[in-house]
Amino acid sequence: MFSVINTKQKKLQTPEFSRYDEDWLLIRDAWPFPSVDLKNATGHLFLQIRDRNIKLEFDRVFIIRCSDRGPVCEIAEHGFTFHPRNDLWL
């Protein structure tokens, strides 16, 4: 995820992209790691972003898992949170 964020951040700074009041990034997590502890992994990712000495250009980064289950992870400069995922088909 860290590599994806860095790549997208570089693209965001190019002239082809328009900037807005808030710029968000949505990532679909399709990595084949079924037993990852989501809280620990998100905390580790947040620390990597914070410690890299480069400002996060996205106001918010959202990560959803490909399994269509579990919360939506939100990462910002100040920290990270989890949001329940709404299932529109229930």
N, C-alpha and C positions, 0 to 999 in steps of 0.2 A: 504494500500500500504506500509505503514511504517513497518508493521509486515512482509510482504512478502520480503521486502528488507533486513531486519535483518536476516530472516531465510536463504535466499540465500547467504548472506554475510558469515554466519557461514559455510555453505556448501562449499563455494569458498575456505575457508582456510583449508579444509581437504586435505589429500594427494591424493585422487582420482581425484582431479581436476587439470588440467594443467593451468598454468598462462601464459599470453601472454603480448606483449607490451602494449596492452590496453584490459581491460576486460569490456565487456558491458553486461547489463541485460535488457531483453525485458519482459515487463509485459503486459498482456492483461487484461484490466479493465472490469470485468464482474459484478461488484457490482450493485445491482438493485436500484440505486439512479438516476433517470432521470433528476432531476433539479439542479444538482450540478454546481456551478459556477466554471468552469475549472481553470481560472486564480487564484481565491482565494484558491481553493483546492490544486493546485500545489504549490503555494506560502507557504501555511501552511505546506505541506509535506517537502518542501525544508528547512523551518525553523526547523522542527523536526529533520531532518537529521543533519543539521548544529549544533544544540544545544545539541546533545547527547554525545559529548566529545569522540566520536570514529570516526576515519578516515573512510570515505567512500571508501571501497575497490574496488568498480566498478568505472571505469573512467567515464562511462556514464550509466544512467538508462533511458530507453525509456518506455513510457507508452502509449498504444493505447487503445482506447475505443472499446468495443465489437460491437457498433452500426455501425461500418465501416464508421463513419462520424467524422468530427472534426479533429483537428490537432493531431500530435504526440507530446507528451510532452517529453522534454529532461531535465534531472536533472544531474548536476555534482557538484563537490565541490564548484565551484565558482558561481553557480547560475542556473537558469532554463530558457529555451526558448521553443517556440512552432514552429513546422515545419508543413507546409501544407501537407496534405495527398494526395498522387497521386492516382487517380483512373485509373487503367490500362484498364478498360472496357469502358471508355467514348470515 
